Amino acid sequence: MIDFDEIIDRNTPEDIKYERIEGIDDLIPMWVADMDFRCPLEVRQSLTEVAQRGVFGYSEADESYDKALTGWYKRRYGWDVDPRTVIKLPGVVLGISDSIMALTKENDSILIFEPLYGPIGRAVTGSGRNLVVSDLVMKGSRYEIDLDDFEKKVRENNVKMLIFCNPHNPAGRVWTRDELLKVGDICLRNHMVIVCDEIHADFVYSGHKHIPFASLSEELKKITVTCTSATKSFNIAGIQAANIVIADDSMRRAVDKYAFTTGAFGLNIMGLVATRAAYTYGDRWMDELISYLEGNTELVKSRLKGTKLKVTDIEGTYLMWIDASAMGLEDPSGFFIDKAHIKFSEGKFFSKKAGQFIRMNVACPRSVVNEALDRMLAVPGIR
Ligand SMILES: Cc1ncc(COP(=O)(O)O)c(C=O)c1O
């Protein structure tokens, strides 16, 4: 059994998550999406080996890397990928922005479903494209895609690209085959490209299954750019490594060419060996992690039941999306820093309309989740 209960001291000046807030000594950071767990032993060993050799020359993935990567895709999601269709880059957001630059033109319209991880929308506007938003709709305590609104906006704005996120951060949805096919059908009929951010693919809870968009059909495979990475799954985000799968030759060549011109392409040696070790040896670690995280999500749901904090259903990711509007606060995340010394992500990072939401990262030891819940349940106005 892996010990996910261990408290690891992350109190270093470089650590973003644990950045100090003046006047608070006992802050619980539950915001940025990395975990408070040590990555698998084999990943640490692979990094130590390179560090001890002490030579950090340029590096390139070989067959052993390809085998680890495609083996993981196949075992975990039943997805067959030809390693020749994979572009290696230093990050998923970079893969998204390179795809925007290479596959669309200035002023083209690109659609996203909000709320959504903020840097994606910013990659669109920052590259001089027209951002079109279709809001997800809450049905009960679960988000759904408004397909009519989606298609209407696609037509009205002549949308060229959809940037999709599955599992969805922060909505917590693991989109079903039926939903994916309906979205894909609209994209096919309107001659769009799909850029699918699947960085959270390994965080999927009981009763749900991650289906890579590109695995749905030959037609969809041809129009899809899939952005994947081991960094979120194995808590090695600081290592910066991503794998971008593009089956269509001309699309892949265009993205590859663009990436080359930016100078940010390929994997650094640490990203390479860590990804390879994670995908080769990480299955059992990942299985145990998922069941631990699922326990944490259950705990949050049950302890916040009956309070004014409305927890959105979570099918995947370790990021819980919580509606605090019933508390009538001007700034919910500021309130919890102040009153409970807990830092959540602010809802407005994910949508202008989500100012009343907070996002709670539960990828930490259960004792920390319990301590955070004790503090939340003690704040004024929670019931
Ligand atoms: C949906 C999503 N995409 C991308 C990223 C960032 O990926 P990268 O650091 O590889 O650019 C995150 C990080 O939280 C994320 O949640």
The ligand as an SDF file (V2000), in Angstrom:
LIG
                    3D

 16 16  0  0  0  0  0  0  0  0999 V2000
   -7.2300   21.3890  -17.8410 C   0  0  0  0  0  0  0  0  0  0  0  0
   -5.7890   21.7560  -17.6650 C   0  0  0  0  0  0  0  0  0  0  0  0
   -5.0200   21.8980  -18.7470 N   0  0  0  0  0  0  0  0  0  0  0  0
   -3.7180   22.2290  -18.6530 C   0  0  0  0  0  0  0  0  0  0  0  0
   -3.1250   22.4410  -17.4310 C   0  0  0  0  0  0  0  0  0  0  0  0
   -1.6880   22.8520  -17.3550 C   0  0  0  0  0  0  0  0  0  0  0  0
   -0.8930   21.9790  -18.0900 O   0  0  0  0  0  0  0  0  0  0  0  0
    0.6180   22.3330  -18.4080 P   0  0  0  0  0  0  0  0  0  0  0  0
    1.2700   22.7060  -17.1080 O   0  0  0  0  0  0  0  0  0  0  0  0
    1.1760   21.0560  -18.9800 O   0  0  0  0  0  0  0  0  0  0  0  0
    0.6270   23.4390  -19.3940 O   0  0  0  0  0  0  0  0  0  0  0  0
   -3.9080   22.3020  -16.2720 C   0  0  0  0  0  0  0  0  0  0  0  0
   -3.3190   22.5520  -14.9420 C   0  0  0  0  0  0  0  0  0  0  0  0
   -3.9900   22.6560  -13.9550 O   0  0  0  0  0  0  0  0  0  0  0  0
   -5.2590   21.9380  -16.4010 C   0  0  0  0  0  0  0  0  0  0  0  0
   -6.0450   21.7740  -15.3340 O   0  0  0  0  0  0  0  0  0  0  0  0
  1  2  1  0
  2  3  1  0
  2 15  2  0
  3  4  2  0
  4  5  1  0
  5  6  1  0
  5 12  2  0
  6  7  1  0
  7  8  1  0
  8  9  2  0
  8 10  1  0
  8 11  1  0
 12 13  1  0
 12 15  1  0
 13 14  2  0
 15 16  1  0
M  END
$$$$
